[in-house]
Amino acid sequence: MQLPVIEVYSDISCPYAYLSIHRLRQIWPVYANKIQLVWRSLSLEYINRQATAKPAHEIEVALFRQIDPDLPLQPWSKPEWLWPTTFWPALEALSCAQGQNQEAAFAISWALRRAFFAECRNPALRHEILAIAEEAAMSAPLDLAQFEADWDSGRYKEQVIEDSRRGWHTLKVNGSLTFVLPGGKQVTNPAIGEVYFDEQQHILRSYRPFAGDALSAFRNLLEAVICGAERG
């Protein structure tokens, strides 16, 4: 039986996506053999026409620490000149892993984000990307030689750009992270609560926490996908 497919549109620098994937990882072992994930690039740089702003990042770190104290997260502690000016290379890295297998892609997706948010590493740098890939390969079937060759050759560069175009312009997703379910239904950042963040002024205007159990919301989402596939 062919597994139902969920496309995951997200940006590596997005804290909303980081939280969603953190929660998804906690329940994923139950669903790994029941659902196929396809990771899609959704570049915020592409749609915003600017790099990720460090002042906004610092405010979001404080917010997401409040939302989930267990989320591995810290303010940027490295010198200013090490702040990533782009996340396109990291998105390419994720696509390289996606080209190998689902398990490798999930591992790299998490490892790249954790390196940035929890360890203040710059996933725009080649040596960091390769180091992160080595770490991911310790727990997932990632062919490091193939990964390096694919990243160095730019094999997936066009795919990364095309994913972003499709996500923003064709599907018109609401933001990073968006799950695109079988049949086309979109779910953006489940169980996040209500956040009003002023992107222009880099000010958090308001936040209302999610009222229910976040992991249950993710389980219900995946169970609905499986039931829909079984009904066929």
N, C-alpha and C positions, 0 to 999 in steps of 0.2 A: 504494500500500500504506500502510495506517495504521501509524504508528510506535508501538512499544510505549511505555507510559507508566510512568515511575517517579515516585512522589510522594515529596517530600523534606520530612520533618517536622523542624523545628528552631527554635531560639530564636536571635535575633541576638546575645545576650550570652554564648552558650555557647562556650567554647573548644574543646570536642570537635567541635562543628559547624564552627567556624572552620578547624580542622586538616583535617577531612574535605573541606571545600569547596576549600581550598588545594590538596589533592592531586587532587581531581576536576578542577579548572581546568587542571592540567598535562597531562591526557590528553584533555580534552573536545573539542578540535578534531577529533579522529579520529571522535568519536561524535555530534557535534552534529546531523548529518543522518540519524542512525540511531535515536535515542532521543529521546523528548519528556520533559522534566522539568516537573513541576508542583510549585511551591513551596507548602508548607503551614505555617501558623503552629503552633508548639508552645510556647506561653508557659510558661516556668518560673515566672513570677510567679503564673500561674493555679493551677498544681498545688502550689506551695510556699507560697502565700499570703503572700509577702514579696518584697521587691525583691532584686535581685542584691547580694550582700554584698561590699563592697570587700576585706575581709581574705581571703576565699576567692579572689577574683580575683587578688590578689597572689601567693598560693601557686600557683595554677594557671598564672600567667604563667611562673613559674620552672620548673614542670614541663614545660610545652609548649615552652619554649626548649630543654630537654634532649631532648625527643622529636624535634623537627625544628628545628635551628638556622636553617634558611632561612625559617621561618614569620615574616612581618612582625609583630613583637610587641614591646611594651615595657610596663613598669609604668606605672600611672596617674601622670602628672607634672603634671596641672593642679591647681588648688586644690580642696580637698575639696568646696566648695559647687557645683562644676561636675560632680561625679559623677552619672551618670544615676540617677534614682530610679525610672524605669520604661522598658520597652522596647516597650510597646504601640504607640507612634507609629511606631517603626521597622518593626514587623511590618505595620502598615497600609501603610507606604510600599512594602514588598515586595509586598504584595497589589495595590497600585495598578499596579506595573510588571508583575506577573503578568497583570493584566487586559489589558495591551497585547500582549505577545508574549514568547516564551521567552527570546530573546536579551536583551531589556531586563531581564527578571526575574533572569536569571543575573548580569548586570552590577550591578544594584542589590543583589542578595544579597551579592555580594562587597564592593562599595563600602561598604555600611553597616557590615559587620563590620570591614573594614580601617580605616575611619575611627575606630572605637572601639578596637580592639586595637592598632593600629600608630601612630595619630595622636592618641589620647586626646581624641577629639571626642565630643560628647554627641548621639547620634542620637535623643534625645527632643525636641530643640528644632526648631521649624519651620524656622528659617533654615538650620540645619545640614542638615536633611533635603533641603531644596531645593538647597543647595549640592552635596551629595553626588549628588543626581539630575543636576545639570548636569555633574558630572564623569563620571558613568556614561554620559550621553548622548553624550559625545565618542567612545565606542567601541561604542555599541549604539543601535538605532533606538527611542529613547524620546521620545515626544511630551511635552515638558516642560509645555506649557500644559494638556494633558489630565491629566497626572500631578498637577499642582498643584490643578486643579479637583477631581479625585477625592479627593485627600488632604484638602483643605479642607472638602469636603462630608461627609466620613466615609462615603463610599460603600461602603468595604470593611470597616468596623468590625465589623459583624455576622459577616462571613466569617472574620475573624481569630479571633473568639471561638468560632465554630462549629468551625473547624479544630482549635483547642486542645481543645475538648470531645471531638471525634471521636477525635483522637489519643490523648488520655489515657484516656478512658472507654470508647469503643467499640472502638478497635483495641488499646488497652492497650499502647502502644509502650513499650519499655524505657527510652527517654530520647532526648535531643537529641544527635545527629542520628540519625534513623532513615529508611532507605530502605524504602518499601513498594513491592514489585515487582509486576509483573503476576501475577495469581493470588493475591496477598495475602501472600506471604512477606515477612518483615521482616528487615532487616539493620541493626543498630545499631553505628555507629562502627567500621567495618571497619579492621583493621590498626592498632588503637590500642594494643594490648598489654593488660596487666592493671593497672588502677588502683584502689586502695582509698583513697578520700578520705572522711574523716570530716566529713560536712556540718554536723553539730551543733557540732563543736569547731573546724572550719576547719583540720584537720590532715591532711597527706598521710601515710597510714599505710604504704603500700608501693606500689611500681611495678615491673612486669616488662615490659621492652620487647617489642614484636612481633618475632618471630624471622625473618620473611621479608621480602620486598621489598614495601613498602607500595603503590607504584604498580602493581605486578603484581597485587596483590590487588584493586585498583579495576578494572583492565583485565579481570580474570577475571570480576568481578561484571557488568560491562557486556556482555561477550561472551556470558555465559550468558543474559542477558536477550534479546539479539538472536537467539541460536540458538533460544531458546524461542519467539520470535515467528515465526521462519522455519518451525519445525516446525508451528506453528499449532494 
